[in-house]
Amino acid sequence: MTISKKMTTFLEQGSWIRRMFEDGIELKKKYGPDNVFDLSLGNPVFPPPEILYDEMKSLIDNPDKSAHRYMPNAGLDMTRKKVAEFLNKTTNHDFQSRNILMTSGAGGALNVVLKSILDPEDEVVIFTPFFPEYFFYTDNHSGISKIVDSDDKFIPDLNSFDSAINQRTKAVIINSPNNPSGVIYDEKFLIEFSEILKKHENKLQREIFVISDEPYRRIVFDGIDCPNILDFHDNTIVASSFSKDLAIPGERIGYVALSPNIENQNLLMDGVVFANRVLGFVNAPAFMQRAISNILFSSVDIEEYLLRRNFLCDELEKLGYEFVKPEGAFYLFPKSPIEDDVKFTEILKKNKVLVVPGTGFGKKGYFRISFCVDWDSIKGSIYGFKKAIDSID
Ligand SMILES: Cc1ncc(COP(=O)(O)O)c(C=O)c1O
């Protein structure tokens, strides 16, 4: 069997999370599912809110037989309008349906955006620690990821960001609340970040897009404000989804929202709509577009995540782990007690706890714990975390 050399390399590079998933299956077979504590996946275990089922039932009970056909590649007018209204209530901006494209999740959204804006070897800045797929999505569209590191609080280094921008820089992806760190970028950061962009836009005499990847925007803790880059940078494209806040990642529903401040944006909208078609998505799933339209303000109970975060933070702190307390999303990104994070995740695995090494997120020396899992997995993991850290001298 011959596959491309590039794919062979990617299969090696990009498989940390998958590897943990497969190891998990093996371990569960060996020790029984109740004795393995899998904190590796960002796949919420909660059911979606009941109101989603009500909407789905109502669609089935009142069938519209034409509702399963192809539709405009941008999505249903009704859903785009509702998403625009939702954004108008939750931001300081005036979105219209013409600014919205319905997509197959945030992953689909990121791909259609990158396909629309990148020429071969254009650069996309990504900040560590990053959602690993950014690197592959950028490559999908012949772009090059330019990685900029963050400090030990996971705030991107703005001097390095400034130096990283050049004539080939087309876009920068930000993700706040962040996977895997749980960090939220505050207003001061966003202002300084957008000032750097403005300086380079003036120099280059063209826009640099911020692609704001926001599937966790509504999962925030302690009443912390999650400031919006839309308020600071005009050339902002939001990529988002309902995967995490409605706990429906398998349903593949999300959207792209072009900031109303992007000048001459009709061409960009034509581009993302065309990309949605030719990437083979064609249109976002029809049934889900209809099912979510009336419940955009609903979400799973964020309190459930908060309780899990608090429990894990308390317990891990007592055991001597160091970490930045997550302000949002549902991940914790502690420092590995030994320099080699891959080795430490192996030690945890021996103690039947599955997590993902920071190396997979471009940040060696850390590891990611996902707490969108059931209580048994969280509580059961503490003994393994203790044994693992105690085994290090
Ligand atoms: C930061 C980030 N962006 C995008 C995605 C993709 O989300 P979706 O399932 O909506 O495609 C994920 C999923 O885990 C994510 O963590």
The ligand as a Gaussian input file, in Angstrom:
#p B3LYP/6-31G(d) Opt

LIG

0 1
 C       -9.660000      24.739000      19.757000
 C      -10.531000      23.890000      18.904000
 N      -10.882000      24.332000      17.693000
 C      -11.657000      23.618000      16.879000
 C      -12.129000      22.386000      17.264000
 C      -12.999000      21.619000      16.323000
 O      -14.303000      21.703000      16.755000
 P      -15.492000      21.060000      15.938000
 O      -15.778000      19.744000      16.563000
 O      -16.608000      22.005000      16.096000
 O      -15.048000      20.929000      14.528000
 C      -11.790000      21.867000      18.514000
 C      -12.238000      20.540000      18.945000
 O      -11.806000      19.959000      19.893000
 C      -10.976000      22.645000      19.368000
 O      -10.622000      22.229000      20.584000

